[in-house]
Amino acid sequence: MYNFKFSVGPWNVHSGGDSYGPAVRNEIILEEKLRKFSELGFSAIQFHDDDVVPNINKFTEEEIKKQASKIKSLLDKYNLAAEFVAPRLWMDMHTIDGGYTSNSETDRDYAIWRSLRSIDIAKVLGCNKIVLWLAREGTLCSESKSAVDGVNYLINAINIMLDYDKTIKVLIEPKPNEPIDRSFCGTIGHVMGVSAATKDPSRVGGLLESAHAILAGLDPANEIGFGLAMGKLWGVHLNDQNGIKFDQDKAFGVENLRQAFNQIKILMENNYGANGEYIGLDVKAMRTTRDTDSYKHLENSLKIVKLLEAKVRKYDYHFQDTCIKNRDYEALEMYVIEHLMRS
């Protein structure tokens, strides 16, 4: 069992604006976030392409690389690595109808351009992972797109990325809905299917987010387990979610502690992190949070993960085996609850 290394994204500290109200906290500049992340014990940073190069559409390929080198200097200053770069396609006017799966060939080409620039940025930052969160790759109107064409467009786009750089790994982060109504790639199983259909499945894997699994009505630990069984769980984003509603990104473990325990348990049992993988914390502060507490949700999530790590290390696997042998799942269930409640 390995000690985890942790990553975080700049968006995990934000001003608190949402679909129903304006910002409630002051913005914090990127360098200050990086300084604080390092102080809190994070080892790596997750980036969107335009976190690194704001207004990316305005720059040439060489200008984008030059801008990225400035962020690399900041990472070095605070002894941080870059975990991945993700093209933020869902925020652009070109991607109203999706990026890779848009009905517009011009917009599909734009999505691929952004993806290749993300690869350029990743190389400058010293990482080899590209994350695809397929936010608008699906349908709002059922009849507006062919799912067959959509999946094939996605596979084609990934193949172009794989050809562009022979060392890059593509991680798909599945989500069943929101902002799209019906996703073409909603679960880790879908990710494995897409991976198998690409020209180099060995370089296409998955990133599982707890809340996204819950939104699909699935158990996050089992989704993590599926990715691990396939040898393709290359990233996780731990957080929590109060049922099947909008994506909440709550602090890890605050809604369902047993569910959180089982995510840490399966990761530790399978030596997740032994190949350099990070535990990503994709959590956001509550809207009621004051400026002075802008990082508290991250501190809390780190603390909960480490407390659950300790619980796994003290877990009585011999008793578990005995219960399984005797098919006494009532005793096993009670043991887990008492183990979590015991100080």
Buried (B, 14 or more C-beta within 10 A) or exposed (E): BEEBBBBBBBBBBBBBEEEEEEEBBEEBEBEEBBBBBBEEEBBBBBBBBBBBBEEBEEBEEEEBBEBBEEBBEBBEEBEBBBBBBBBBBBEBEBBEBBBBBBBBEEBBEBBBBBBBBBBBBBBBBEBBBBBBBBBBBBBBEEEEBEEEEBBEBBBBBBBBBBEEBEEBBBBBBBBBBEBBEBBBBBBBBBBBEBBEBBEBBEBBBBBBBBBBBBBBEBBBBBBBBBBBEBEBBBBBBBBBBEEEEBBBBBBBBBBBBEBBBBBBBBBBBBEBBEEEBBBBBBBBBEEEBEEEEBBBBBEBBBEBBBBBBEBBEEBEEEEBEEBEEEEEEEBBEEBBEEBBEEE
